[in-house]
């Protein structure tokens, strides 16, 4: 089983979360990993392929090179 808790900040961590984990997983072995959540921009730029595509799209927009796609072609 896999569960993700998203908190706006570490200050929101409470004993309620720990109790929810205990109730959900009971006596099963678990691993707890805590990591800082990336904002949307950082996430999109974290992949070299995404970063290149986004930079190309920004350049096209700046040069008024807009690509129109019809809804039926999606």
N, C-alpha and C positions, 0 to 999 in steps of 0.2 A: 504494500500500500504506500502511497505517496501523498503527502499533504504539504501545501505551501501556505505560510502565513505572511501577509504583506502588512507591514507597519509603516506609518508615516515617519516615525522616528523611534529610536531605541527607548525613548521615554514612555512609549505606549506598551512596552513589555510589562506584563503583570503576571501574578500568580494564576490568574484565570486562564492564560494561555498554557501554562504548565499543566494545570488541571485538565484542560481539554485534550492535551497530548496524552496524558495518563489514561483518560477515559477512552480515547480512541484506540490506542495501541496496547492497552492493558499490560500483560506480562511479556509481550513480544520484544525482542531486542530492537533497538532503534539507533539511528545516527542523527545527531543534530548538527547542522552546519549553519553558520550565520555569515552572511555576506552583505556588503553594501549594495543597494539596488542602483543600477545605472538609470539615469534619466533617458528619455526616448532618443534624444540626439546622440548621446554617448553610445547607446546601444547600437544605433544604426551605423555609426562611424566605426564601431569596433571590428567590423568585417571589412577587409581590404576590398572585396568585390562590391559590397554595398557602398563603401566610401567613394569608390571610383564612379559608380553609377550616379550617386547623388551629386558629386562634383560636376559630372557631365551634364546632368539635368539643370543644375544651377547655371552653368555656362550657357546652355541652350536658351534658358529663360532670359538671361541678360542680353543675349544676342537676338531676342525675339524669334527664335527658331522653335516655335511651338508645334507640337505634333498633335493633330486632332484625330481622335479615335472615336468611331461611332459605337454607340452602345451595342448594336448587333454584332460588332466585330470582337467584342470582349469574350 
